[in-house]
Every structure is written in C-alpha cells, then in structure tokens.
Amino acid sequence: MRTWRYWALDYETAPISPTPTIERKLSEDLLNLLLDATRIRLRADVPVGAYLSGGLDSTVIAALAHALVGDRLRTFSVSFEDSEFDETRYQQEASSFLHTQHARIDCSYPAIADCFPDVVWHAEQPILRTAPAPLLLLAKLVRDSGFKVVLTGEGADELLGGYDIFKEAKIRRFWGKHLDSHWRPLLLKRLYPYMDGIQRQSPAYLQSFFQVSEENLASPFFSHLPRWQLTSKLKMLFSDAVRNELLDLSAITTLEEQLPPGFFSWTPFNQAEYLDAAYLLPGYILSSQGDRMAMAHSVEGRHPFLDHRVVTFASQLPANLKMKVLDQKHILKRAARGMIPPSILQRPKQPYRAPDGKSFYAFPNDYVEEMLSPKRIAQDGIFDPRPVGALCAKFKAQRTTSVKDNMALVGILSTQLLLHQFIHHKTGQFLCDHNSLQTFTAS
C-alpha cells in the first residue's frame, strides 16, 4: 500500500492588472462555473435543501439553486439568543428575497453544552471552538424535515480571499512599511470592532500581538503568525510530562517540510490562502465542523465552491480581484449583483461563531464539573490541574474572558471528553438527545 498526493493547489505567480472589461469577463466566468457546479450538486434521488447563514457565500449558492429549482427550494439556518452571534435578520431577508421555504433552529447556551459530548464523539479529535455544536443541531433539523442533502457555501473564503486574516495580513504589512506610524495600527482596531480586548490595547501591544516586525515581514508564514502564537500559549496548560514530550517538536518545521516547492515563490496573499485551503479547510471546516456533524444525522453536505473547476479558476485569479484594497471577495460580490439582497452584498464580513466558554457555565452542568475537576484532570495527566482550575474559576465568576481563554476551555473539555469516551471506553455515559443531557450507566 502506498499513499500519494494526486492533485494540489497551484497559484498564478505573474501579477495582473485587470481592466474593467477583464474584471467583468472574469466575474461572469466565475458565476457560470458556480451555476453549473450548483446544477450538478442538485442531482439526487431525494430533495436537496440549502443552508442559509445570512452571509454572502450561502446566499449566493441558495440564489443559484433557486434559479434552477424555483420556489420549492427549502433553506435551513441557525439563530442564537446572543445577539453577538445571531444573523437571523439577514437570513430572513435572504429567504424573503429568494422566496424559499425556510426553517431555523434557535440555539441557546444550554443547547450547546448539552450536545457537546455528542459533538466530540463524532469529531473524534480535540476542538477549540463550539461552532460545530449548532451545526450538529441544524443537521438534525434538516433530517427531521425530511431532507438528506444540503448545499453549503464552504470554500469561498479560502478560495476568494474572504477571511479577515487576509485583510489583517494586508493591514499588518501596510503598517510594517512605517512602524513608527500612529495611524496605521488603528486600522486593526477598525477590523475587529467586536473584540473589546483589541480595542483597549496600545500600539505597542498591537505591534507585539500582531507580530509586526522586519523579521516577521520576511516570513512566508507572516499571515498566520499571530494566530499560531496565540494558540501556542495553550501549551502552558499541559502537564509537565506532556510539555517534556513536546520539547523537541516544532509544528512549524513539520509544516514547512510538507509545503509544495512553489509555495515560497507565491505572493504573500496566495501563501495565506494556501495555508487555510490546505489545512484549516479539510482538517476542521469540512471535517469536524462540517461532514462529521452533518453525517451524524445522515445528512450529506455538498459544496459548489469546491467544484474542481471553480477551485482551479479561483487559484488563477489575481489577488486584487479577490481583495480589492480591503474589499473581501470583490469578484464574487460583483458576480452576485442583482442576485441577492443588497444588504447582504454590502454587509461587513461576520465570521460564523458560536458562544464558547459561556455555554458551559450559563447554567450548572454536571458533566462539565466532572470532566474539569482537579481530580479528573490530574488522573488523566494531559493538563495541569492548577491553571485549569484557575481558568474554570474565571468562567464561573463571569469575569472578562479572551479568545485564548475560550479556546483553552473548549480544547481542554473536548480532550477530556475524548479520553472519557475513547480511551476509558465509557461511551454510554454521556449521550445527547439535543434537548437535555441524559446520563446513563456506562456499558
């Protein structure tokens, strides 16, 4: 038996300055490819629905599907009681505009906590976000509605420059050209208006946090350095034994050895795209958050943006058509004019997120207490009970928490549940009925 890569992303290395005529032609080509990719993915022996988040990508796919099947299109979405995460307004606007039959599930804090053991059971690996949980509940809604196949908008952000990390990297490089500028770092605060921690910080802190230095500017991983630096701090929660095991391991070195030869000659924008498309997309977005949650209820997700023809076409587009100045997915927005509501076309990017740590402490929860108890943490040996205890106390006291705190809590809890379900073989103790947590005796 042997394993090999039969296809890999490649990017256009020669810069192009598209004229208005070329830009219009490319946007039309993109739309035609997406329409055919959607048409192919509507082929099924059962009805096909569509997820509708209220964002650009899913709305474009729903619009294309509606153009092909008409008003019988069914759409499905998640709403949150927390307004920070809720996109119900845009979902309703999109459904009304497209005349779809729409259904949604309201996701509360307890609902996320209750189904989280089930999420980990199906993900089969540690996760740092609760975002898969609402999608597990959404898949149940789809199946209960009599559907087994849904179209989704995954892939557009990675292929067409949609993530804030691409915009962030562009701003950081802009700042890096004049490190003494007082005004340029303020662009980073405008980029993340919903993050209080960023808003309160000084330019000196922002420069350190966002890794803006001459040395880092030369790194092919410049776009992702702040994310990796933040996540690496979670290692401080490991036990001494685990940290000693990791001393000689370098994740970045391992990654560098896996990269294709052409990576280092690509533009910084394409390098950033590749890192998300080759690692984040298949490892988390399509797996832990996507396919595993959907297939838990025997729902198949189909992704027109990941049609091989669309992927190849997008990889050859010039970067300034994907992000024109700071306008993300510029060419997709141009292609979608008139197809979707103007409010969705013009709205700022809102990444799909769900309430993290707060979900587990909004109400008392027995399994969370058990999994994160000092005795259990010490017994399993992966994490250090003292910093874990301090982290849990912070959430219990409802003190201000950061992105790092939330990732840490979810990562620890998911790892503890993995140990409990797969290593200790107590698969029956925490089972979820998606309404309340049912406790059963382990088999």
Buried (B, 14 or more C-beta within 10 A) or exposed (E): EEEEEEEEBBBBEEEBEBEEEEBBEBBEBBBEBBBBBBBEBBEEEEBBBBBBBBBBBBBBBBBBBBBEBEEEBBBBBBBBEBEEBBBBEBBBBBBEBBEBEBBBBEBBBBBBBBBBBBBBBBBEEBBBBBBBBBBBBBBBBBBEEEBBBBBBBBBBBBBBBBBBBBBBBBBBBBBBEEBEBEEBBBBBBEBEEEBEBBEEBEBEEBBBBBBBBEEBBEBBBBBBBBBBBBBEEBEEBBBEEBEEEEEEEEEEEEBEEEBBEBBEEBBBBBBBBBBBBBBBBBEBBBBBBBBBBBEBBEBBBBBBBBBEEBBBBBBEBBBBBBBBEBBBBBBBBBBBEEBBBEEBBEBEBBEBBBBBBBBBBBEEBEBBEBBBBEEBBBEBEBBBBEBBBEBBEBBEEEEEBBBBBBBBBBBBBBBBBBBBBEEEEBBEBBEBEBEEBEEEEEE
